[in-house]
Amino acid sequence: MKRIKSTLVSIFLVAVTTISAQQKLPIYLDATKPIEQRVENALSLMTTQEKVALCHAQSKFSSKGVARLGIPEVWMDDGPLGIREEVYWDQWNGAHWTNDSCTGFPALTCLAATFNPKMAYQFGKAIGEEARYRNKTMLLGPGVNIYRTPLNGRNFEYMGEDPFLSSQIVVPYVEGVQSNGVAACVKHFALNDQETWRGSVDVQVSDRALHEIYLPAFKAAVTQGKVWAVMGSYNQFRGQHCCENDLLLNKILKGNWKFDGVVVSDWGGVHNTDEAVNNGLDIEMGTYTNGLTTNGAFPYSDYYLADPYLKGLQDGKYSESVLNDKARRILRLIFRTTMNIHRPWGSFGTAAHAEVDRKIADQGIVLLKNEDHVLPIEPQQVKTIAVIGENATHRMTIGGGSSSLKVNQEIVPLEGLTTRFGKDFTLVHSIGYSSGKENSAEADSLRNAAIAVAKNADVVLFIGGLNKDPHQDCEGVDRLSYGLPYGQDQLIDSLTKVNKHVVVVLISGNAVAMPWVNNVQAIVQAWYLGSQAGNAIADVLSGDVNPSGKLPFSFPVKLSDCGAHSFGAIAYPGVDQKEIYKEDILVGYRWYDTKHIRPLFPFGFGLSYTSFDYSKPVANRKVYGMNDTIRVTFRLTNSGKMAGAETAQLYVSKPKSAVERPEKELKAFQKVFLQPSKTETVTLLVPVKSLAYYDETKSGWTVEPGTYNLLLASSSQDTKGEASVEVK
Ligand code: GLC
């Protein structure tokens, strides 16, 4: 009896303390309360100084929380391809931690080339797990700027030339990252489509091109992906820096799109207190630096949103309500992430993440040419394989700017090839060329040695392309020419003279000129593939994996074929820091198809080791209203001997339109996996609303009534069948 009594008493005491503790627990600390209540409660407890302190950096990659209230700091980290190593408080370079070697994931051009939103979700979830494990509040990625010119140094970090493809890939990526309680930060908002003069170039582009080409992926990330952060870009738009741009940040992002998250500046992108305060910026980072090297010797209290802001508030120059809006957004970010007690724990550098890297790489590699079925390499026909080229051993997870990584593993191509082919074949490697020594006597000896090796091989694998040296695929500087560097073209020509079985594997994040395109038997576009690069390349070259990637951007024959390079310097890179996007809405295949310029390899193109047959596409109705969805059905058959995947694409064209339109625009796609001789009925959906063009006369979208042609295609240049419908 006594025991029961004492138990009852102790239960009672626990209950009382819990309830009283519950009552004493301020709302912002009570995880059972809705976020908005916690935000308001925290805000009501904060001083003006504490609110201002939220709005600017306290170190290279962090900003303050509210220590007095137990609200944690905000920690950010690059980047879209993996979680950057810890750096010193005030330095860009690494702090030499021993437990921050991450998984290197593929570059986002590779992810886009999968044309597979499921891969995007897995990518986001895995990289988000690594960010979570490292206790990051925010991942500084993904990037969705548009591939307007093949010279842009950062194209490898983005998702290609088509706004619809970028939109379909960025949404699941963001959802994957944020499922970990880590904020994605979609960047660089907006029109940061080159690196030349990135900090100052003033971009002029029409409203129509802005809304139809350059904003859709950001809009999708915000309105569909519910992204919790957006990074302003360095450049100017119509005379205002994008980190303090009233039209982009207040009117479009926070107004029309109802973005409730945080706008972070790019590092060094803020230039003016008045504009930063009033034009929609929330957190100022990296001021007085250039986002790459200079560390600046200014105290954080000198930041535009630091003491100058506080002083302006005290002088009554700035309103408390604007400050409260910034503080609310930052508190909301914190309650969605570090103060969300239900968020998972994350994981780091795991075998599972390596598998995600390899799977995306396998699905993103694009087979561009395969004459006489030289690929896949099979032991019956081949004994000796010559592996030529510096990129066979060049580590690509390093370099390229802020996306550079310290990885736990990087299987370079030669290693992956040796693992896969080593036992059944004889592999002989010769570097062939060396970056930085292209004009030396040594270059000749390297080339001669490679030719000697190639002469006696049954097949030559030339592993070349770009690397992440400055003026190649690298942040801060654009490429200086469209061709391959380091004398690779000359070497490839020499190889084709001594061996007719030359397979060129290009590792790059950009299109390149291919003067040797008719003389080599096969061409494989292998992106920056991350930690499992060599294994993924071997997967495809051996036929263990049937390539299924499609190009997320066109490969023009020559630079002058490209829209951005058809209107003189004012269109690229600009004149006196002013640039006009004169090709307007005709970017990428929209330009080549409309101007009837044949690209070397078109957008959406990619071969397979099997073949696919399309039946005629049929629309479910003849006439549609504005709120309908067009359903196009067709049958796809794998008519070859190998399992594989085909991305069927649906382009729409509008004959006799009242406004200028591209010859065709991608409005739907689906990646379909099929066993040999199997057929699947596929349905592609096109909401009639998505046929709208941006009408500058009313600053809004207009769906034109009339006839639309639906082109079912396997690339932007290869239509398999057509159907036409009426919109009333
Ligand atoms: C860099 C880049 C941005 C990166 C940031 C932090 O300059 O432009 O993408 O996230 O600064 O490294």
Residues whose N, C-alpha, C, O or C-beta is under 5 A from the ligand:
A	BS01	GLC	D78 L140 D266 W267 N290 G291 L292 S402
